[in-house]
């Protein structure tokens, strides 16, 4: 049986986390991209599940997340596509005092993109 940490995160696949970050978040700001280009494919968002998975979409970028819930938020690695090119990277997110989700999505050997999202 998987042990749970103080944050509620399991240390094995299939575990769950009781995190306020779980859910779907509408990305409302992102640096390096203007607001007109955020919703090119579909409305920009990031989602995080209790089981440590998730997705994001913004501009021409899509990614699947592999998350690790932490006491202060979530850290993740991701794989996806930017236009038609395969891309990957890492990132993090945390809940701000104003209730928004803030974080960073890093492209492997590339840019670091800061974002802000509100619960959808």
Secondary structure, DSSP 8 states (H G I E B T S, - for coil): ---B-TTS-BSSTT-----TT-EEEEEEEETTS-GGGTTSSSS-EEEE-TTSEEEEEETTEEEEEEEEEETTEEEEEEEEEETTEEEEEEEEEEE-TTS-EEEEEEETTS-EEEEEEEE-
